[in-house]
Amino acid sequence: MGRDGSMTEYTIDSQYLQETMLLRVYTPKNFSPLYKYHFCIMQDGNDYYSMGRAATLSDKLHKEEKIENTIFIGIHYNDKYDRQDKYHPDGKKQGEYVNFLIREVVPFLDDEFPGYCMGRGRTLVGDSLAGTLALMTAVKFPNIFGNVIMQSPYVDEHVKEVVQSTKDFSSLTIYHTIGLEETDVETTEGARKNFLEPNRELREFLNRQPLAYTYHELDGDHTWGTWQKDFERALLKMFGKE
């Protein structure tokens, strides 16, 4: 099946992560430097393209003129341990990964593509630990990343502390989902955890903050089957034409 848009790969030699990072960038069909575009920056990028069907959804929603001009950017991990190091709140490369996003990815995108060059034009996306990373980065740097799509984020005491110590949520827009069957999820380190209750606690807190906040509980578990079904709604919520 042919694609309407175009997929291009770029590399960044990250001085923070000390490795060459691949960005897979999907631009819509009638891409033109004369227009401005939203940046949808997906951690777990290959998963969002293959299992989340991000490129297919981009084609569909742009063709139906349901979303604003949006460029999708996928950034992937090497293996599950590398993912843990980069995305986990206590991961040993998490700080470096956030620096990579802020100081290397954002300037690259702003140089390469016609974006809005402000927080509300950039959305961080992620599932599970990648969703945690998206949230923690945006609450710390809301002027750089104004929007978050987080599907079934991992929430622990560290995450709650960071969120609860945030002074100002007013420039943030957050889309947050969790599956009703996510009460016994196996994590990378092997422990089984209840994701549903901590996500409900996070919802209670975020509901009281002055931000644009959308929360859904889904019939589903901690898998791409659940996230893929929800992803179109997330994109419509975040990038939909008023």
N, C-alpha and C positions, 0 to 999 in steps of 0.2 A: 504494500500500500504506500503510495507516494505521500510525501509530506508537503504541506503548503509553505511552511516556514523553512528556515535554514539552520542547521546545527554546525557550529564552528568550535574547534578546540583551541584554547590558548593555554600557555604555561606561565607560571610565575615562579621564579627562583626565590623562594621565601627565605629571607635572612633570619626570620624569627623561628621558623620550624626547621631550618637547615635541610630543606628538601625541595624538590621541584614539584609544585602543585598544579594539577590540571583543572582548568575551568571549562566545562562544556556549556556553551552559550547558544540558546535557541531564540532566534529573532523571528517575528511574525512575517507573514507573506509580503506585505507591502512596506516593509521596513524602509525608512528614509531618514537621513540625518536632519531633515527639515522639521521632523516632529520630535516631541519629547516622550520618553518612555519611563514607565515604572520598572524598577529592578526587583525581581522575585528571586532571592538568593537562597538556594536550597542546600542545606547540609544533607548528607546521605544522597547526594545528587544522582548517582546512577540508579539508585532504588526509586527515586521520584520519577526518573525518566522511564525505567523499565516497568516497575510495578505500580507506580502512581500515575503513569501515562500522562506526564506533564506536557509533552510535545503535542500529543493527540488533543488534549484539552485546550492547549493554546490555539491550535488550528481551529477547533470547533467554536470556542468562545469569541475569538477574533472574527471569524467568518460570520457568526451570528450577530456580531457587533454588540455583544453583551458585556465585554470588559474594555477598559481603557487600554491604550497601547502598553504592552507589557513585554519585557525581555526576561526570559528564564535563564538563571545561571545555576548550574549544578556543580557542587564541589564534593568529591567523594573521599573515602578513607581507604587505607591499604588493607586492613583486615579488622576483625572485631576487637582486637587488643589495641590497635592504633586508634580505632573509633573511641574506645573507652578512655584512652589517654587524652584525646583532643576534646571530647564532648562532656565527659563526666564532670560534675562540679568540683570534684577533688582529683580530677585527672592530671597527670604530671605534665601534660603539654597544653592544658586548657588555656592558661594565660597567654602562651605563645600563639595559640590558634586564634584567640580573640584579637591579639595584635595583628596577626596576619589578615584577618577580616577587615579591621579598621584601617590599618596603615598600608596594606598592600592591595587587597581586593578592591576596596572602595575607590582609591585613587586611580587604579587601573580602569575600572568601569567608567568612572567619570571622564577619563581621558579618551577612552575608546568609543563610548556610546553617548548619544544625546539624552541624558537623564535629567532629573529635576535637581540633583545636587543638594538635596536636603533630606532630613530624616523621613518626612512623610512620603518621599518617593522611593524609599527602600524598605523592603519587607524581608525579614528572616524567616525561613521555613524549616521545620524539622519534625520528625516523629521520634517518640521515645526519648533517648538521651540527646538526640539532635534537637528535639523540641525544647529540652531543658537549656541547652546551649543558646538557642535562639532567644528564649525569655531572659536569661541572665545577662546576655550581651545587651539586649535592648533596654532593660531597666537601668543598666549602668551608663549606656550611651544613647539616650533617646533622641539626641539631635542628629545622630548618624543613622540609626535604624528606628524609624517611627512605628513600624508595624511588625507584628508577630503572628504567624500561623503555627500553632503547636498542637500536634496530634499525640495524645497519650504521653505527655511528658513525664519523665521520672522526677518525682518530687521528694526530697528528704529535708532534714533539718537545716542543712546548709543552704539549700534553695530557698526555704522559707525565710531564713535570716536575711539573705540578700534582698529578697523581694520586700520584706517588711521594713527594711532599713532605707528603702527608696523614698526620697523626699517628694518627688513630683512625678505623677503619672499622666499629667494632663495632656501631654503631646503624643501619648501612645494609643494605638489601636491594636487590640489583641483578640484573636480567634482561637478558641480553646476547646478541644474535645477529649472525651475519655469514653472507653467502652464499658458497658455494665458488667461484662464478663471478666474485667481485668482485676480480679481479686487475688490471683495466684500466678504471677508472671515470673518466669525464670529470667534472671538477669545475667549479664556477661560473666560476672564473677561466680555464678552458680547458685547464689541465694535466690529463694522465691519470695516475691514481695507483693503486697496488696497495692496496686496503683490507684484504685478507685477512691479510697478514703482520703489519701493525701491530696488528690486532685480536687476533691470536694472541699477540702479545707482551703486550698488555694483559691477556689472559686469564691468561697465566703469572703475571703480577704479582698480579692480583686473587685468583687461586686460593690464594695464600699468605697472604692477609689474613683477619682474623677477622670475616668478614661472611657473610650469607646470599647466596650467589652462584649463579646459574644461567646456563649458557652452552650455546648450540646453534650448530652449523654447519648451514646450510640448503642444500638443492639449489636454487640460484637466484642471481639477479643483483641489481644495485643498483636495484630498481624496486618499485613498489607491489604487483606481482603476488606477489613474494616476501614482502613485509612483511604484506600482508593475510592471507595464509594462516597466518602465524605469530601474528597479533595475538590471536586467541582464546586460544591457549595462554599467551601472555604475561599476559592478563587473569586467566585461571584461576590462574596461578602467583601473581600479586600479590594478587588479591582473593578467591581461592577459599575456600569454607567449609572449615574443617578437617574 
